[in-house]
Amino acid sequence: MTDQPEAPRRRTYSYLGPAGTFTEAALAQVPEARDQIWRPVRNVGEALNDVIDGTSDAAMIAIENSVDGGVSTAQDALATVPGLRIVGEYLVPVEFVLVGRPGTRLEDVSLVAAHPVAYAQCLQWLTKTLPAHAHIPAASNVASAVGLIDGTSDADAAIAPPGILEHHELELLAESIGDNPNAVTRFVLVGRTVPPPPPTGADKTSLIVELPEDRPGALLEMLEQFATRGINLSLLASRPIGDALGRYRFVIDADGHIQDERMADALLGLRRFSPKVVFLGSYPRADRVVVHYPERYSDDVFVEARDWLRGLLSGEPEV
């Protein structure tokens, strides 16, 4: 009798649940997550703790919204929880629908349940379509709709992601009710510390950098580590460290990969300048846009400059 080969271990992915959230939609974009175990959690901290303790192989979390900016809870968690790496990013259009219990009509709606952020992003539509409505805050975009079904909400309708209709029997009252049709949320897939994947030419490097002290020019000195090497920043957000007034850390997304000579040189500059630099990862950009930079910042130029210095130190005659 021949031994049967063992089935490959299924991977587990944590995401902000329950089913139907934007985070689930982001996870659905990950090819290697298909047919694996998806573990819904209640908050970002729980998702990242799952990764740290080995409950999950990776976690999908929201990091930035094109309307509301950075997600502070996620940024602060990445700054303070060691042993994590961002391995990919994914973009999800922020679309909202208005749903009700089966049989509900739009003209009957006067009380709307919604997460405060979702409510703010749909306020113009609500004011125009339901001018006399009142708002009940909900804990999440999905909870606003689930409350209609389980009887815990007195609302007539709820603002929710379109994916809610795939998981619950609800009446679709209106769709595309968001005030900004171009709204997008950026998600990142976070795993344990691993070597970065090879550069693709369309990469992003995420960092968290603390300023050494509150003094004139400190922020400029930090930014010069990138500017003098031709590196563009696609995200620069400040977050209080929390130990004293005037103490900040900066969440940074820089165009390029740690294996690029200019990026590696910038990281060395940051390491000399800052008391704490957290490398969160180099990974392919979600939009796959190739990073362009002036020729004077190409890898060959950095290599040639180091060879030139090495020659000076060794006493080689200059050609």
C-alpha positions as CSV (number, residue, x, y, z in Angstrom):
1,M,0.0,0.0,0.0
2,T,1.4,3.4,-1.0
3,D,1.1,6.3,1.3
4,Q,-1.2,9.0,0.1
5,P,0.4,12.5,-0.2
6,E,-0.7,14.9,2.4
7,A,-3.1,17.6,1.3
8,P,-1.4,21.0,1.3
9,R,-2.1,23.0,4.5
10,R,-4.8,25.6,4.0
11,R,-3.8,29.1,4.8
12,T,-5.8,31.4,7.1
13,Y,-6.5,35.1,6.4
14,S,-8.0,37.4,9.0
15,Y,-10.2,40.3,7.9
16,L,-12.6,42.8,9.4
17,G,-15.9,41.0,9.4
18,P,-18.6,40.0,9.2
19,A,-19.1,38.8,5.6
20,G,-20.0,41.6,3.2
21,T,-17.5,44.3,4.3
22,F,-15.1,46.2,2.0
23,T,-12.3,44.4,3.7
24,E,-13.7,41.1,2.5
25,A,-13.9,42.6,-1.0
26,A,-10.2,43.4,-0.8
27,L,-9.3,39.9,0.4
28,A,-11.2,38.5,-2.6
29,Q,-8.6,40.2,-4.8
30,V,-5.8,38.1,-3.4
31,P,-5.2,35.1,-5.7
32,E,-3.5,32.9,-3.1
33,A,-6.3,33.5,-0.6
34,R,-8.9,31.8,-2.8
35,D,-10.3,28.5,-1.4
36,Q,-8.4,29.2,1.9
37,I,-9.8,29.9,5.3
38,W,-11.1,33.4,5.9
39,R,-11.4,34.4,9.5
40,P,-13.6,37.4,10.3
41,V,-12.5,39.5,13.2
42,R,-13.8,42.6,15.0
43,N,-11.0,45.1,14.8
44,V,-7.6,45.8,13.3
45,G,-5.8,44.9,16.5
46,E,-7.3,41.5,16.6
47,A,-6.4,40.9,12.9
48,L,-2.8,41.8,13.5
49,N,-2.6,39.8,16.7
50,D,-3.8,36.8,14.8
51,V,-0.8,37.1,12.5
52,I,1.7,37.6,15.4
53,D,0.4,34.5,17.4
54,G,0.2,32.3,14.3
55,T,-3.6,32.0,14.3
56,S,-3.6,33.5,10.7
57,D,-1.0,33.6,8.0
58,A,-1.9,37.1,7.0
59,A,-4.4,39.9,7.7
60,M,-6.2,42.3,5.4
61,I,-6.6,45.8,6.9
62,A,-7.6,49.2,5.6
63,I,-4.8,51.7,5.7
64,E,-6.0,54.8,3.7
65,N,-9.1,56.3,2.2
66,S,-9.1,58.8,-0.6
67,V,-11.8,60.9,1.1
68,D,-11.0,60.6,4.8
69,G,-7.2,60.1,4.6
70,G,-5.2,57.6,6.7
71,V,-6.8,55.0,9.0
72,S,-5.2,56.1,12.2
73,T,-5.9,52.9,14.1
74,A,-4.1,50.8,11.5
75,Q,-1.2,53.2,11.2
76,D,-0.7,53.2,15.0
77,A,-0.9,49.5,15.2
78,L,1.7,49.0,12.5
79,A,4.0,51.5,14.3
80,T,3.8,49.6,17.7
81,V,3.3,45.9,16.9
82,P,6.7,44.4,16.0
83,G,7.4,41.5,13.5
84,L,5.0,42.5,10.7
85,R,5.5,43.1,7.0
86,I,3.2,44.5,4.3
87,V,3.2,42.0,1.4
88,G,0.7,43.6,-0.9
89,E,-1.8,46.4,-1.4
90,Y,-5.3,46.4,-2.9
91,L,-7.8,49.1,-3.9
92,V,-11.5,48.8,-3.4
93,P,-14.0,51.4,-4.8
94,V,-16.1,52.8,-2.0
95,E,-19.7,52.3,-3.1
96,F,-22.7,52.3,-0.9
97,V,-26.3,51.0,-1.2
98,L,-29.4,51.8,0.9
99,V,-31.1,48.6,2.0
100,G,-34.2,47.8,4.0
101,R,-36.2,44.8,5.3
102,P,-38.0,42.9,2.5
103,G,-41.0,44.9,1.4
104,T,-39.6,48.3,2.5
105,R,-40.2,51.2,0.0
106,L,-37.8,54.1,-0.3
107,E,-40.7,56.6,0.4
108,D,-41.3,54.9,3.8
109,V,-37.8,55.5,5.1
110,S,-37.4,58.1,7.8
111,L,-34.7,56.6,10.1
112,V,-31.4,55.5,8.6
113,A,-28.7,53.4,10.3
114,A,-25.2,54.0,9.1
115,H,-21.6,54.0,10.3
116,P,-20.7,57.7,10.9
117,V,-18.0,57.6,8.1
118,A,-20.4,56.1,5.6
119,Y,-23.1,58.5,6.7
120,A,-20.8,61.5,6.0
121,Q,-19.9,60.1,2.6
122,C,-23.6,59.8,1.6
123,L,-25.0,62.9,3.3
124,Q,-25.6,64.9,0.1
125,W,-27.6,62.1,-1.4
126,L,-29.6,61.6,1.8
127,T,-30.3,65.3,2.1
128,K,-31.6,65.5,-1.4
129,T,-33.5,62.2,-1.5
130,L,-34.7,61.9,2.1
131,P,-34.6,65.5,3.5
132,A,-36.5,64.6,6.6
133,H,-34.5,61.5,7.6
134,A,-32.8,60.9,11.0
135,H,-29.6,59.0,11.5
136,I,-28.8,56.2,13.9
137,P,-25.0,55.5,14.2
138,A,-24.0,51.9,13.7
139,A,-20.8,50.1,14.8
140,S,-19.9,49.1,11.2
141,N,-21.1,49.2,7.7
142,V,-22.3,45.7,7.9
143,A,-23.8,46.0,11.4
144,S,-26.0,48.8,10.2
145,A,-27.8,46.3,7.8
146,V,-27.6,43.2,10.0
147,G,-29.5,45.2,12.7
148,L,-32.5,45.4,10.4
149,I,-32.6,41.6,10.2
150,D,-32.0,40.6,13.7
151,G,-34.3,43.2,15.2
152,T,-31.7,45.1,17.2
153,S,-32.2,48.3,15.1
154,D,-35.2,50.5,14.9
155,A,-34.1,52.0,11.6
156,D,-36.2,51.7,8.5
157,A,-33.1,51.4,6.2
158,A,-29.3,51.1,6.4
159,I,-26.3,52.3,4.4
160,A,-24.1,49.3,3.6
161,P,-21.6,48.0,1.1
162,P,-23.0,46.4,-2.0
163,G,-21.6,43.0,-0.9
164,I,-24.1,42.8,1.9
165,L,-26.8,41.7,-0.7
166,E,-24.7,38.5,-1.4
167,H,-25.0,37.4,2.2
168,H,-28.4,38.7,3.5
169,E,-31.9,38.9,2.2
170,L,-32.5,42.6,2.1
171,E,-34.5,45.0,-0.1
172,L,-32.3,47.1,-2.4
173,L,-33.8,50.6,-2.1
174,A,-31.0,52.6,-3.9
175,E,-27.5,52.1,-5.2
176,S,-24.5,54.2,-5.8
177,I,-25.6,56.7,-3.1
178,G,-22.1,57.8,-2.2
179,D,-21.4,61.5,-2.8
180,N,-17.9,60.9,-4.3
181,P,-18.0,58.4,-7.2
182,N,-14.2,58.3,-7.2
183,A,-13.8,57.3,-3.5
184,V,-11.3,54.4,-3.0
185,T,-10.0,52.6,0.1
186,R,-6.5,51.2,0.1
187,F,-6.0,48.0,1.9
188,V,-2.8,46.2,2.8
189,L,-2.1,42.5,3.3
190,V,0.1,42.1,6.4
191,G,2.1,39.0,7.3
192,R,4.9,38.1,9.6
193,T,8.4,39.4,8.8
194,V,9.7,37.9,5.6
195,P,12.3,39.0,3.0
196,P,10.7,41.5,0.5
197,P,9.6,40.0,-2.9
198,P,11.9,40.9,-5.8
199,P,11.4,44.4,-7.3
200,T,9.0,44.7,-10.2
201,G,9.7,48.3,-11.3
202,A,6.2,49.3,-10.0
203,D,6.8,49.1,-6.3
204,K,6.2,50.9,-3.1
205,T,8.1,51.0,0.2
206,S,6.2,51.7,3.5
207,L,8.0,53.1,6.5
208,I,7.3,54.7,9.9
209,V,9.9,57.3,11.0
210,E,10.2,59.2,14.2
211,L,11.8,62.7,14.4
212,P,14.7,62.9,16.7
213,E,13.5,66.0,18.4
214,D,11.1,68.9,18.0
215,R,13.3,71.6,16.5
216,P,13.2,73.9,13.4
217,G,14.1,72.0,10.2
218,A,13.7,68.4,11.6
219,L,10.9,67.5,9.3
220,L,12.8,69.1,6.3
221,E,15.9,67.1,7.2
222,M,13.8,63.9,7.1
223,L,12.3,64.7,3.8
224,E,15.6,65.6,2.3
225,Q,16.7,61.9,2.7
226,F,14.2,61.2,-0.1
227,A,14.3,64.4,-2.1
228,T,18.1,64.3,-2.6
229,R,17.8,60.7,-4.0
230,G,14.9,61.4,-6.4
231,I,12.3,59.4,-4.4
232,N,8.7,60.5,-4.6
233,L,6.5,60.2,-1.5
234,S,2.9,59.1,-2.2
235,L,1.9,59.2,1.4
236,L,3.1,61.4,4.3
237,A,1.0,61.4,7.4
238,S,1.8,62.4,11.0
239,R,0.7,60.6,14.1
240,P,1.4,61.5,17.7
241,I,3.8,59.2,19.5
242,G,1.8,59.8,22.7
243,D,4.6,60.2,25.2
244,A,4.7,64.0,25.1
245,L,3.3,67.0,23.2
246,G,5.2,67.8,20.0
247,R,6.4,64.2,19.5
248,Y,5.4,62.7,16.2
249,R,6.0,59.7,14.0
250,F,5.5,59.9,10.2
251,V,3.8,57.2,8.1
252,I,5.5,57.2,4.7
253,D,4.9,55.5,1.4
254,A,7.8,56.0,-1.0
255,D,7.9,55.1,-4.7
256,G,10.4,52.3,-5.2
257,H,11.9,49.1,-3.7
258,I,14.4,48.6,-0.9
259,Q,16.6,46.8,-3.4
260,D,16.8,50.0,-5.5
261,E,20.1,51.6,-4.8
262,R,18.5,55.0,-4.2
263,M,16.0,53.6,-1.8
264,A,18.6,51.7,0.2
265,D,20.7,54.8,0.4
266,A,17.7,56.8,1.7
267,L,17.0,54.2,4.3
268,L,20.6,54.4,5.5
269,G,20.2,58.2,5.7
270,L,17.0,57.8,7.8
271,R,18.7,55.3,10.1
272,R,21.5,57.8,10.8
273,F,19.0,60.6,11.4
274,S,16.0,59.0,13.2
275,P,15.9,57.3,16.6
276,K,13.4,54.8,15.2
277,V,12.7,53.6,11.7
278,V,10.2,50.9,11.1
279,F,10.4,49.2,7.7
280,L,7.0,47.9,6.9
281,G,7.8,46.4,3.5
282,S,8.5,46.8,-0.2
283,Y,5.7,45.4,-2.4
284,P,4.1,45.8,-5.8
285,R,1.8,48.9,-6.2
286,A,-1.8,48.0,-6.6
287,D,-2.1,50.2,-9.7
288,R,1.0,48.6,-11.2
289,V,2.2,52.0,-12.4
290,V,5.9,51.8,-13.2
291,V,8.0,54.2,-11.0
292,H,10.0,56.8,-13.1
293,Y,12.9,58.8,-11.9
294,P,15.7,60.9,-13.4
295,E,18.7,59.0,-14.8
296,R,21.0,60.6,-12.3
297,Y,19.3,58.5,-9.6
298,S,19.6,55.1,-11.4
299,D,21.3,52.1,-9.7
300,D,24.3,52.4,-12.0
301,V,25.0,55.9,-10.8
302,F,25.0,54.9,-7.2
303,V,27.2,51.8,-7.9
304,E,29.7,53.9,-9.9
305,A,29.9,56.5,-7.1
306,R,30.7,53.8,-4.5
307,D,33.3,52.3,-6.9
308,W,34.9,55.7,-7.3
309,L,35.1,56.2,-3.5
310,R,36.5,52.8,-3.1
311,G,39.2,53.6,-5.6
312,L,40.1,56.8,-3.7
313,L,40.5,54.9,-0.5
314,S,42.6,52.2,-2.0
315,G,44.9,54.7,-3.8
316,E,44.0,53.7,-7.3
317,P,44.9,56.3,-10.0
318,E,42.0,58.2,-11.3
319,V,41.4,57.7,-15.0
